[in-house]
Amino acid sequence: MTPLLGWYADAARDLPWRRPDFHAAFGAWGVLVSEFMLQQTPVNRVIPHLDAWLARWPTPRAMAAASTADVVQQWANLGYPRRALWLHRAAIEVVERHGGTVPRDVDALLALSGIGDYTARAVAVFSYGDHHPVVDTNTRRVLARVIEGRAQPGPPSRRDLTLMAALLPEDPAEASVLNAAAMELGATVCTARSPRCETCPLAGTCTWLAAGKPDTGDTRRRQATYEGSDRQARGAVLRILRDAAPTAVPRVAVLPEWPDTRQRDRAIDSLIADGLAEADGEGLSLPR
């Protein structure tokens, strides 16, 4: 994996959370917010939202003081809006448990709302320079092909962390770069559908490429189509509530034209259950 270090120095995309001025301004909080937003959301959609979010709430303490309605409103159309609630709760926990400073310890990070193995280690490595494996979907695909000779990775497991940990240099700074480089390779070269093996810096050592790029199957869970899904209905309801905020909308006026009324009602009920909407009499609004 050593060739990745030189490749990354030349090929890394210029992304806000990789810039020194970003870290100087927002520190671990900026990295934490960016990682929440990047979960299942493309980079080009995240960047303008991240800029606006950190301009409004540049510290955990600033965000902890915000209302839930403001947080859901600011999340806008990023998708999977429960992430906004988790990030808000995490900010409150950072203030209450850590005096407003995002913790460095992985276990302390894992104890915050909405944070799993990847995000906790990403903050510890990319903010604090600690030595940990950082494994996202892109890294897992690189590991599956280069090390195991498989076309696609299997379901996420602790084994992914073990594999990546064994490849990291001892130097924490180099290990941080290698973590980032593996993710970048998976995102831009070793992609899921159209890998550009001819430009890959690991082509000479890739087990899958050496075997002739066999189709070894794909056991990844498929995401349901968005069009016509409950997710689409939830998004449409939230859009109406955001547009009307802080005014409540009569329930009968929420998507009256939706083709599947049971799906619409299910979407409304699930948003209320998730804490993303409130019912007050016959009206609906963002949570207060």
Secondary structure by P-SEA (a helix, b strand, c coil): ccaaaaaaaccccccccccaaaaaccaaaaaaaaaaaaccccaaaaaaaaaaaaaacccaaaaaaccaaaaaaaacccccaaaaaaaaaaaaaaaacccccccccaaaaaacccccaaaaaaaaacccccbbbbbcaaaaaaaacccccccccccccaaaaaaaaaaccccaaaaaaaaaaaaaaaaccccccccccccccccccccccccccccccccccccccccccaaaaaaaaaaaaaaaccccccccccccccccaaaaaaaaaaaaaacccccccccccccc
